[in-house]
Amino acid sequence: MKRKVAIVIPVCNEQDNIPVILPALRQVMDQTGYPYSVTFIDDGSSDNTLEVLKTEAAKYNNVFYIGLSRNFGHQNALKAGIDLAEGDCTIMMDGDMQHPPDLLPELLKRWEEGYDIVYTIRRDHEELPLMKRKTSNMFYDLINNLSDIELEQGTADFRLMDGRVIEVFRAFKETDLFLRGLVKWMGFRQIGIEYDPAMRTQGKSKYTMKKMIRFALQGITSFSTRPLYIAAYLGFVFSLLSLLYIPYIIYSYYFGHTISGWASIVATIVFFGGLQLMILGIIGMYLGKLFIQGKQRPHYIIRETNMS
């Protein structure tokens, strides 16, 4: 008998995409012969997403929904599904059809070959807006240069994880989840598969520029203290550079040109003031993580579900 597959899909305001992705999943998975379940996590949608999920769940005994009490974010919604869904492996994917269901048999094939984690790498095409491609490349460059993990360009939250890996992941209690980094950090036997993203069928992307920057900072500060070292090195370097002002100060004192240097003094104060604020901001981010972690609040709160 084939092992059971759990498919986990976080959704937020995707009422029009659910009737599209569910039949596509059923068509693909029914052909594989694997027993499977599909669990949708409604991440505080403001439209009729939850009602649509309830309707679909009433039709099929292997379709489940988890309604969170508010929007907790994509990563926390994923964790809710991972924590509750049961299977010998778990597949995570988005509900906007950009993660093609046709790739599922390939993920399962690699799993059967003995890989514990099968992750996907998105190919960026010319059809993708230039700004989206640029910001995506900047995101991975920042992560790879400033953290202690290495992510391939285009690594997505579309992956398969074996049940053993899921058990390890469920034990994680840290806040500010960055699943792509955690999956890479955990090790196990991994393999990446490239895929061509499909066009979004309905709605628009939830990842704005602001969210991408925040996501990058979250990933960097979750896996490295390197920014703190960079801040210390900057302070040390600029302290040494400030010694170059000593000859100018002596010259101005003895030759009476103290007033004429006010512009350079003001510029220097503004520059170093900004540098100090930047360094304090970096330190503040790490202290903020400790503050939030110390509260030990749950990653999510479930308002309703049809899972036992």
Secondary structure, DSSP 8 states (H G I E B T S, - for coil): ----EEEEEEESS-TTTHHHHHHHHHHHHHHHT--EEEEEEE-S-SSSHHHHHHHHHHH-TTEEEEEESS---HHHHHHHHHHH--SSEEEE--SSS-S-GGGHHHHHHHHHTT-SEEEEEE---TTS-HHHHHHHHHHHHHHHHHSS----TTEEEEEEEEHHHHHHHHT---SS--HHHHHHHH-SSEEEEEE-----SSS--S--HHHHHHHHHHHHHHH--HHHHHHHHHHHHHHHHHTTHHHHHHHHHHHT-SGGGHHHHHHHHHHHHHHHHHHHHHHHHHHHHHHHHHHT--S--EEEES--
